[in-house]
Amino acid sequence: MLGPPNGGSRRIVFGVLSTALIRCAEAIGRDDELRVQANELAGRDLSQRGELATLLIKDTLSSNPGATVLISSAKPEHLRRLAPP
């Protein structure tokens, strides 16, 4: 078995959409002030789950350089939107 480059460890990140998406959507949904502030900071309407999911995936990718980030969806169009080529 080959080890990871430079003797580092391999990382697999998963669950961001099943955990963080739900928590963030609930928080934004129940707090109007938080929603407005988050929307302004993100420059998008985070009450739309697709927008929130895209932002979470981008954050996960940038926060975990070199890691394998697993995402899944029952709808292929969601994956295309979340992870464009």
Secondary structure, 3 states (H helix, E strand, C coil): CCCCHHHCCCCEECCHHHHHHHHHHHHHHHCHHHHHHHHHHHCCCCCCHHHHHHHHHHHHHHHCCCCEECCCCCCHHHHHHHCCC
